[in-house]
């Protein structure tokens, strides 16, 4: 199962990702993110330095700002490539 970490407060995006078959984990701290080891990360885009972190390892980061949940789901799928 493909795990996507979603910044807290992005409920519509969490629901859309769940409905698309992803395992969604809400994160609100650097420890949450480190323990989650997600395949992708969705952030609000309000702050480029999400949770005080700028490096998410190999996980692609998708920004939700100004986008619909459906657009974010498509971008997460695209960013994961053949893995998804």
C-alpha positions in Angstrom: 0.0 0.0 0.0 1.2 3.4 -0.9 1.5 5.8 2.1 0.9 9.5 1.7 1.7 11.9 4.6 -0.7 14.9 4.6 -0.2 18.1 6.6 -2.8 18.5 9.3 -5.8 20.6 8.4 -6.1 19.3 4.8 -9.1 17.1 5.4 -10.6 17.3 1.8 -7.3 16.2 0.4 -7.0 13.4 3.0 -10.4 12.1 2.0 -9.7 12.3 -1.7 -6.5 10.4 -1.3 -8.2 7.7 0.8 -10.9 7.4 -1.8 -8.2 6.9 -4.4 -6.8 4.0 -2.5 -3.9 5.5 -0.7 -3.0 5.0 3.0 -3.2 8.5 4.4 -1.4 9.6 7.5 -1.9 13.1 9.0 1.3 14.6 10.2 1.8 17.6 12.4 5.4 17.3 13.7 8.8 16.3 12.3 8.6 13.2 14.5 5.3 12.1 12.8 6.9 12.5 9.4 10.0 10.6 10.3 8.0 7.7 11.9 5.7 7.6 8.9 8.2 7.1 6.1 5.7 8.1 3.4 6.0 7.5 -0.3 4.7 11.1 -0.9 4.0 14.2 1.1 1.1 16.7 0.6 1.6 20.2 2.2 -0.6 23.2 2.3 2.0 25.4 0.5 1.6 28.1 3.1 5.2 27.6 4.3 8.1 26.2 2.2 9.6 25.0 5.5 6.9 22.5 6.5 7.4 21.4 10.1 10.8 23.0 10.1 11.9 20.5 7.5 13.1 21.1 3.9 14.3 17.5 3.2 11.7 14.7 2.9 14.2 12.2 1.6 13.1 10.5 -1.6 9.4 11.3 -1.1 8.0 13.7 -3.6 6.2 16.8 -2.2 2.9 18.0 -3.7 1.5 21.4 -2.8 -2.2 21.7 -2.2 -2.4 25.5 -2.3 -4.9 26.7 -5.0 -5.6 23.2 -6.1 -8.6 20.8 -5.9 -8.3 17.5 -4.1 -8.7 15.7 -7.4 -5.7 17.7 -8.9 -3.6 16.7 -5.9 -4.5 13.0 -6.2 -3.4 13.1 -9.9 -0.1 14.8 -9.0 0.6 12.3 -6.3 0.0 9.4 -8.7 2.1 11.1 -11.3 4.9 11.8 -8.9 5.1 8.2 -7.8 5.5 7.0 -11.3 5.3 3.2 -11.9 5.3 2.5 -8.2 1.6 3.5 -8.0 
